[in-house]
Amino acid sequence: MDDTAPVDWPAAARVAGRLSRPGPAASRAELDDLVAGLRDAAHRAGGHASRITGLAAVDGAAPEDVSRVLVVDRPRWALANTEMFARLAAPLGRRPDGTPTPLPPGARTVGAAQVGSVLALLSGKVLGQFDPFTAAPGEPGRLLLVAPNVLHLERTLGVDAADFRLWVALHEQTHALQFAAAPWLADVIRTRSAELLADVAATVPGVDGTRDPDAPGALDLLGRVAKALLGPEGGGGVLDVLTERQRAVFEEVGAVMALLEGHADVSMDQVGPRVVPTVRTIRRAFEARRDEGAAARGFERVLRRLLGLDAKLAQYRDGAAFVRAVQGTVGRDGFNAVWSGPDALPSPAEIADPATWVRRVHG
């Protein structure tokens, strides 16, 4: 265990495992079919995603080999995410001179309880996830498919199970291809996220004895978070708790995530009914479910804001609109210039106005 980590990550995984709700009831035969079906869908999805997107791994890996597929339950998904967060947050554990960052007594334990609780809540909502951050050099990233959540949603939506599993796998394998085609992408996200985490940590006094004078104190920060979560509709958001510098980095990372999620969302539909016969039915049912969640009120609304689910939904839709607009103007290959290097990534303003990205990149 790393005693310099800002959070006791193994403890966070244990908290999440204890608090995660069990999945839907199913017989052993149904569970075996589910796991086998998800593995098969992920294997087939790689080739389809490559054909649709025009992306290929720069190291020559076959499309079905651009990820390591893991079919997991909710606690195992939470554990995988603590492993990923441990990598992303590792720079917070030490000062620039290499000495450990001092932490208040009990901070790591409190952090574990907070992170574990949030992961437990999210563990029942995530269908799949691609993790490019924990792979060893030369290894592909992990593709996590959360079996109980896929089973729950395909039953809830009343959609064809085999089609739905392939549709979900197409989204995640598109992510795997994005990072395989642009290996520098993981470092861009890792570096900018670490910068944001370090800057936010420095705004709370008592951690290392320094604080940005323009940033809110701990009590003010807590008050702003509460207002963002509990205030009236339109009365503010999580961005309200960030400084101007932090907000700029947050929005820059958000633009990249919107690109990735929007591209995967568009690709999973572009496969068409020849590959996923009920793709249009699935999309309609899935979007209706998304809209129903976004319209929630009361405690569920607070929970959605706390977990950032509404912001995530906006990323999918804004990013998809960007992808469709660019592809409609310069075609698929013209759009794929976005993977040519960090300078080709869209800014937040370009996500909102795709024509400006086209003019900048294509002239």
N, C-alpha and C positions, 0 to 999 in steps of 0.2 A: 504494500500500500504506500502511496506517495504522500508523505506527511506535509509536503509543501503545497499540495493542491488546495485551491480555495474551497472545495467541497469534498466531503468524504464520499467519493463516487460509489464504492461498493455498498456503503450504507444506503445511499440513494436508491440503488437497484433493489436492495432488500425491502425498503419502504414501498417502492412501487409494486414489487411482487406481492406484498401482503395486501395492498389496497386495491389492486386491479380486480375488477369484477370478473367472474367466470364467464366463459363464452356460452353461446346457445347450446341447449341439450342436443346431443346427436349420438347415434349408435357408433360402435367401433367400426363397422363397415362404412358408415357415412364419413367418418373422420379419415379413414384410410383412403377413400375415394377422393375426398377433398384435398388431402396432401398430394396424392399422386396427380390429380388434375391440375393443381397449381404448378407443380414442377414441370409437367408437360406443357402447360400454357406458357410458362416463362421460357422454356427451350424454343418453342415455336415462334414466340413473339419477337425474338432477336432478329430473325431474318426478315420478317414482315416490317419491323420498325426501320431496318436499314434500307429496305426497298422504298419505303414511303418517304423517308427523310433525306435519302441520298448520302447519309453519313456512314463512315467506315473508320475503324480504329487505325490510328497512325502506326501502331506497331504490327499491323497485319493480322490481328486476331480475328477469327470468324465472328460474325454477329452474335451467335449463340454463346460465345465465350467471353463476352465483354463484361460479364458480372458473375459473381458467385451467388447462386440462388439459395436462400435459406427460408424455409417455410416455418414460421414461428408462432407461438402463442403470445398472449399479451405480456406476461412477465418477461419473456425472452426478448420481446421488442424493446421493453423498457431497459433491460440490461444492455442491449446493443446501443441504445442511445446514451446511456451513461458512459459507455466506452468512447463513443464519438465525442461527447461533450468534454470528456477528460482530455482528449487530444486538442480540441479547439481552445479550451480554457487553460491549457498548460502554461502559456506565457505569464498568466496572472500569478502563478505560484512563486515567481522569482523577480527580483529587481533587475534593472539593466546590468548591474555589476555581478549578477549571478547569485547573490545572497537571497535566502528565502524572504518572501514578503511577510511581515508580521501581521497576524490576524488576531482579532479580539478573542478572548476565551470562549470556547463553545461555538465559534462561527462556522466551523466546518460541519459540525453536527446539525446546527440549525439549517445550514444550506442543504444538507442531505435530506432533511425532512421536507423542505420546501420543494426541491427539485423532484424528489420521489413522489410527492403528492400530485404535482402537475403531470408527471409522466404517467401516473396511474390513471388520471382522468383522460389523458390523450390516448392511452393504450387501447381504449375501446372505440376509438374513432378513426384510426389510421388504417387504410387498406394495404398500402404498400409504401416502401421507401427505399431510395437508393442512397447508399453511404459511400462516398468516394474518399473519406478522410482517414479511415482506420486501416486501409490496405497496406501491406508491406510493399516495399519497392519491387516493381515488376509484377505485382498481383493486381487483378481487377478488384473493383469495389464490391461491397456486399449489396445484394438486392434482397430486401426483406419483404415477404408477403405474410400478412397477419391473418392466419387461417380463420380464427373465430369471427373476425370482423367481416371478412369476405362472405362467410357463410350467413352471418346475420343479415347483411345488406341484400344479398341475392334473394333471401327468403322474404325480407321486408318489401322489396321492390317487385317481387313476383316475376323476375326475369329468368331467361334461360341460363342455367348455372354454367355450362361449358363456355357459352359466349361471354358471359360476364367475367369469368376468370381470365380468359384470353384478353379481354378488353382492359382489365386492370393491369395485366402483365405488359401489355403494349405501352402503357404510360410509363411504367418503371424501366422497361428496357430502352425506351427512348432516352430517358435520363442517363442510363448507362452508356449509350452511344454518344451522347453529348460530351461526356467526360472522356471517353475513349478517343473521340475525334479532336478534342481540344484539351490535352493533358494539363495545360497551364491553368485551366479553369478552376480546379480545386485549390490551387495556391492563391489565386485571386480572392476567392471567397474566404479561405482560411485567414489570409493576411488582413483583409478588411474587417472581418468579424472579430479577430483578435484585437485590432486597433480600437474598435467600438467598445468591446468588453473592457479593455484596459482603461479607456477614457471614462466610461461610466463608473467603473470601480473607483477611480480617482475623485469622483464627485462626492463620495461618502466619506466624511472625516472619520479618523480613528483607525483606518486600515494601515496606512503607511506614513501617517503624519502629514500628508500633503493633500491639497484640495484645490481644484479650479475655483478661483474667487468668483467667477460668473455662474457657477453651478449651484443648484439648490442644496441646502443642508439635508441631513437625513430626515428630519421631521417634515420639512417642506416637501422633500421628494415623496415621502409617504402620503402626504396630503394630496399632492397632485395625482398620484396613482389612484387614490381613492376617488377623487373627483372624476378622473377619466373613466373609471370602471362603473361608478354609481350615479354619475350625473345624468341629466336629461339627454335625450337623443340629440345629436348634433352639438352637444355641449363640450366637446373635446375628445381627444383620443390619447393613445399611449405616447404619441409624438410630443404631447404637451409636457411630458416629464423630462424631455431631453433638452440639452443646450443646443444652440444653433449649429455648432460644429458636429455634435453627436447626431443631430437630425440629418445633416448632409450625408454623413457616412451611412446612417441607417437607410436613407432613401436610395443611396447608390447601391447598397447590397440588395435592397428590395427590388430595384429595377432588374438586376441580374436574376433574382429569383422569379420575378414575373416572366422574364424571357424563358427561363427553363420550364416553368410550370405551364405557361401558355403554349409553348412549342409541343410539349408532351400531350397536352389536352387536345390540340388540333390534330396531332399525328394519330392518336388513338381513334379518332373518328374518320380520318382520311383512309384508313385501311379498307373501309367500304364493306358492303354486305356479302361480297364474295368470300371474305375471310371471316367476318363476324356477321352472320345473317341478320341478327336482330339488333345491330349497332344503333339504329335510329331509335328503336324502342327503348333501349338501355339509356341512351343519352337523355331522352325526354324524361324518363322516370328519375334519373340521377339528378338532373337539373331541378326538377320539382322538389326533390328531397333537399337539395342545397337551399333553394328559396325558402322552404318551410323552416329550415334551421335558422336562416338569416333573419326571418321575421319573428323569431322567438321573443318572448317578453319575460319579465320577472327574473327569477334566479337563473334560468337558462340563458337569458340575455347577458347577465353579469358574467356567467361562466364563459360564454363565447368571447366576450371582450377580454377577460382575463387570459384565456388561452390563445388569443390572437386568431380565432377561427374566421372572423369577419375579414380581417386583413388578408388572411390566406385566400379566401374566396375572391377578394378583389384582385389578388395577384393572378389567379387563374384566368379571370375574365379580361383584365386589362392586358395581360400577356398574350392571350389568345387573339384579342383584337389587333394587337401589334403584329403578330405573326401573319394573320390573314391579310392585313393591309399591305404588308411588305411583299408577301408572296404574290398578291394580286397585282403588284406594280412591277416587280423585277423577277418574279418566278421563284421556284424552289432553290435553284442554284444561286441566284442573286441573294436570296435570304441567307443562304449558308455562308456568305461572307462574314456573318456575325461570329463564326467560330474561328476566324483567321488569326485572331490575336486580341489581347486585352483592349487595345484602342478601338476595336470594332464593336465592343459591347455597347448597347444603348444606354443612354443616360435616362434618369427619371423623366425629363422633359420629352425625350424621344419616344419613350414608351407611350406617352400621352399623345404625341404627334408623330406617327411613323414616317410621314413624308420628310421630316427633318433628318431622320436617320438615313433614309434613301439618298437624300441630297449630299449629306456629308460623306457617306461611304462610296456611293456610285457616281457622284457628280451630277 
